[in-house]
């Protein structure tokens, strides 16, 4: 058994999550803009549209995770899903900005997100496959560091490219998905021993097992994931429209402003894994949820004019406050800095808690459970938040009040968790 983390292999594996993060970053930033400006849909319809892909993924990702546990091929049990799904994802993603009619647009987005769902769970399950329990928070920090880099590229470079042409961010993403999949295929070798093969319970049997267990730690973690992703989806899905309608920024500048959050998520991704190694995963997650709740409430109560107060010059992720002016870090940007760090504390340590509730033979299945609850929240979240925006007369600021409510519910659930910490294996 390895006694240290293989940093090189973990960084290379992170390219899989990097490619996915570019896709999600561009998709969440610019698809709502297309729906509002190109197809003239209302906020509640936009919220519903942003869940259609997740409804399908809800039925694909968990069973695919369990399937990958049982699959045996010369290439391994996870890599075949990557080799089939990634090319389809790249092509569909590049086509998204082209349709002029809504049905074709829906066809492109549905193909993209269904194909991405096929390879997402198996690729993420590779991390615990190749990493001992004691190092999984640290490894997940590295994986999410790479994912955060992908999101920054999506928002920062994507914001600049969007100003040139709405097509360019999507074409960049297509190329990066193919490169990322190739890196994982060439450099990551799956373990040859998978654990016992005997009648492994499927996804629904595993879910029933979690619900009926005397120890409710697994159930509490899964529902905490559900609630904090509802809160985060409020910000993630509607931020560019929030920036445009509440703060008065250009869509591209809204995406650039949001890129501060994943930038500091990236900077704190690896440290958050080591912090969890010191104080425990549950405590680290709880601390992150408290900080996030405070940040979101501050964004809600602070006037828009004050949020756009310039604090200091900041190239790259700063925004111009006047036409042609220098890029500035704003008060909103400062709050998003703390939000990015707090989100790292939460997000980095949740998957390791889930997979440490089970054995090596069922890692894909429990990774599927993680995505079952996070995907279900991605269905509920945009609908709840879009409905709230419409009920308040298109007040996009309301998302900053709704999100902390769900974060605090998740915090209450996490306080009752007793298992899922790292184990030392001899």
Buried (B, 14 or more C-beta within 10 A) or exposed (E): EEEEBBEEBBBBBBBBBBBBBBBBBBBBBBBBBBBBEBBEBBBBBBBBBBBBBBBBBBEBBBBBBBBBBBBEEEBBBBBBBBBEBBBBBBBBBBBBBEBEEBEEBBBBBBBBBBBBBBBBBBBBBBBBBBBBBBBBBBBBBBBBBBBBBBBBBBBBBBBBBBEEEBBBBBBBBBBBBBBBBBBBBEEBEBEEEBBEEEEBEBBEEBBEEBEEEEEBBBBBBBBBBBBBBBBBBBBBBBBBBBBBBBBEBBBBBBBBBBBBBBBBBBBBBBBBBEBBBEEBBBBBBBBBBBBBBBBBBBBBEBEBEEBBBBEEEBEEBBBBBEEEEEBBBBBBBBBBBBBBBBBBBBBBBBBBBBBBBBEBBBBBBBBBBBBBBBBBBBBBBBBBBBBBBBEBEEBBBBBBBBBBBBBBBBBEBBEEBEBBBBEEEE
